Amino acid sequence: MKILLVRPKFFSLVANLEPLGLEYLGGALREEGIPYEIWDEFQAPFALRFTRLRRKIRRERFTAVGFSVNANTADEVREKARALKAEFPRLTVLVGGPEAEVNYRDFCTEGVDFVCYDYGVETFRAMCASGFDPAAAAALPGLARRTGDGWVCNPPAPPVSNFTVQPDREPMRRSWRRNFIFGKGPHALVKASFSCPFRCAFCYCTMMNGGVYTQRPLSDVLADIEALEAERIWLVDDDFLLNRERVVEFCDLVLKRGVRKQFMAYARADFPAEHPDLLPLLYRAGFRDILVGLEAADDATLDAYHKETGRAVNEAAIRNLRAAGLVCNGLFVVSHAATREDFRNLLDFIRKNRLLWVVFGIFTPYKGSDAYEEYRDRLLTRKAKKLDGLHVTIRPEHMSKLMFYLRVVLLHAATYPKLLFRILRGTAYDTEKDGWW
Ligand code: SF4
């Protein structure tokens, strides 16, 4: 047996990071002594990706291929599975990853042999260790398998609260020279919790891990961080700043153990808004970037998103983070219901609150999210590659599609030149500065 773990490439100008999910699967295969390789398509050009993949499978005699699938690569993975099976009939094809975890039945398709929707690595590990034995597969939770009578989907696995293996970080080391986040440099990834206890309408992170929020022991998280050579760490929890006691404990451990790293993490706006006293501690522990889901500048849109915050909370979050020297990276979701005035208000909000780092996504009802149920009949497209927050997937209510795109472009045109200038000047992290210098 020899397994190729593949991360399909998709268009991204803003980041090129390690395939952490596959690195954990690689760690499980390493422990089992099963030969494998992680094939990260992000490290190669777009052109001829499938030709390279086929050639690799043939030349190096892989017996199984496992795809990690996101919402925007779902069609491509289904198509590649079908084509690979046609060319290599004895090849075992597996599908897993975030999209398969939430919508596993969508991958019970031609060319696929197994779909893994286990929340950790244990089902995958046991299945590979058994040599894809059908009897073993029948007993594994979180696994769909093709049988003579069609597909059989085993019950989902229980939620996980920790990793059971160490990741194989070799892919990160190999591609470190190409690793980057726009304007921020290279980052290694660490995950300290699973899912999110909130339920914003557009978000499908909250559906992960069976919809159950769990936290890893901080001692394990710190051990992961200390084992990394990287200076900058992105804590990729869907919401790292959630529990006050845990955040304090994390910072205390970092300081006590003398960990000298720079941290970036996601947060909801209500945490920095309600805990300004904690932010200097975060700064001392090495936090610099907080990615805040501000989402919108008006209460009505925030309510429609079920965000449980408000404009005033957003403003307090930005203010408090700035006062502590922390960079607030404002993440916005532009609604299909936005009017011309809403676009103007959003820009006014950004200017008034002196936000420098901003990211704009377009409201997308991902399958599995609450919004999908609400908008499934209004979807303009079902093409997976359009599910990336960059495309209009619901007809804008107050303008043409073209004007909507144009206004999103104008949002970027109005905000990014200054950010670029400040990055080039080396002052993009100076939260006291306001102007172009
Ligand atoms: S948007 Fe953030 S806070 Fe809301 S459900 Fe998703 S991860 Fe949780």
Boltz pocket constraint, residues with backbone or C-beta under 6 A from the ligand:
constraints:
  - pocket:
      binder: B
      contacts: [[A, 196], [A, 197], [A, 198], [A, 199], [A, 200], [A, 203], [A, 204], [A, 205], [A, 206], [A, 238], [A, 239], [A, 268], [A, 293]]
      max_distance: 6.0
